[in-house]
Amino acid sequence: MTFLKLKPLTLEQLNAVVELDQLCFGGLWTRSGYERELESPNSQLLILEAASEQGESGFQAPLSEVLTQNSPTADSETAPNRTNALIGLGCYWSILEEAHITILAVHPDYQHQGLGQLLLYALLRDAKKRRLEWATLEVKPSNQAALSLYQKFGFIEAGRRRRYYKDTGEDALILWRGGLQKQDFEEMLANCYQQAHQRLHYCGWQLSHFRESRDGE
Ligand SMILES: CC(C)(COP(=O)(O)OP(=O)(O)OC[C@H]1O[C@@H](n2cnc3c(N)ncnc32)[C@H](O)[C@@H]1OP(=O)(O)O)[C@@H](O)C(=O)NCCC(=O)NCCS
């Protein structure tokens, strides 16, 4: 069983997070961009870390090496028992009453296991705890995986930004989810968590550490 930790990004993980960003988005944010996020009190940046049983020693091994070990196809009998890998990240900015989700990504080798759902759950739960009222984000209309995930959490289309994405020239859909402080949102969050948790367990993950806020709130 591989342990899964959900926690705020720290300086030590900057190289790994830039590597994951490159893999998932082709370099959306630079290293200095992530450094700025770390410094900003309005930015909540969470990471998912996979750790083997003896993997508490740090974050030093190259991602590719660690991922081979943690990949579902890896031979667990022969793989060395080592260290942690960053396999997911999610970020939102709190702007007045709004949670603006800026990044959500899961390493391609680890998708379809419930990790994206867990990350989005954690971002929204954190936003709710911070008393924010609604969440919003931009997404490519062609990104069916992301659209479906956001719809699951009750996001609806609220508009479009024309030719927003420089790489493809695509419009951005603006998605919006209100009512973060309402009771039905709490229930929806609990259901989404439960579903992700069961799926992750089925896929061999154990959630060993769950901390959203940098200050440990
Ligand atoms: C979007 C993303 C984060 C989803 O992560 P994931 O770990 O694969 O998602 P999960 O396994 O938690 O799936 C949760 C839900 O997402 C949706 N989903 C995920 N992959 C999907 C796919 N290939 N097709 C359709 N829906 C999909 C489904 O609604 C799914 O729930 P279901 O299986 O009960 O139908 C992931 O595909 C990713 O990192 N993509 C690249 C980066 C990106 O585009 N980020 C979004 C920017 S706005």
The ligand as a Gaussian input file, in Angstrom:
#p B3LYP/6-31G(d) Opt

LIG

0 1
 C       -8.585000      17.025000     -14.517000
 C       -7.713000      16.092000     -13.679000
 C       -7.100000      16.889000     -12.527000
 C       -8.567000      14.946000     -13.116000
 O       -7.766000      14.187000     -12.238000
 P       -8.032000      12.625000     -11.962000
 O       -7.207000      12.251000     -10.793000
 O       -7.846000      11.822000     -13.187000
 O       -9.583000      12.637000     -11.599000
 P      -10.365000      11.578000     -10.690000
 O       -9.805000      10.216000     -10.892000
 O      -10.408000      12.105000      -9.311000
 O      -11.805000      11.625000     -11.354000
 C      -12.840000      12.396000     -10.760000
 C      -13.838000      12.798000     -11.831000
 O      -13.195000      13.595000     -12.837000
 C      -13.837000      13.346000     -14.092000
 N      -12.863000      12.746000     -15.006000
 C      -11.568000      12.448000     -14.738000
 N      -10.971000      11.975000     -15.855000
 C      -11.915000      11.979000     -16.825000
 C      -11.886000      11.633000     -18.214000
 N      -10.781000      11.164000     -18.804000
 N      -13.021000      11.800000     -18.941000
 C      -14.156000      12.284000     -18.371000
 N      -14.223000      12.608000     -17.050000
 C      -13.113000      12.467000     -16.295000
 C      -14.977000      12.392000     -13.811000
 O      -16.112000      13.166000     -13.480000
 C      -14.455000      11.669000     -12.598000
 O      -15.486000      11.090000     -11.816000
 P      -16.114000       9.658000     -12.256000
 O      -14.972000       8.762000     -12.528000
 O      -16.921000       9.264000     -11.056000
 O      -16.933000       9.924000     -13.474000
 C       -6.607000      15.450000     -14.553000
 O       -7.197000      14.905000     -15.722000
 C       -5.478000      16.383000     -14.958000
 O       -4.545000      16.617000     -14.195000
 N       -5.508000      16.897000     -16.191000
 C       -4.416000      17.749000     -16.718000
 C       -4.405000      19.111000     -16.076000
 C       -5.728000      19.832000     -16.262000
 O       -6.260000      19.880000     -17.366000
 N       -6.217000      20.432000     -15.176000
 C       -7.446000      21.195000     -15.165000
 C       -7.172000      22.599000     -15.546000
 S       -8.647000      23.572000     -15.439000

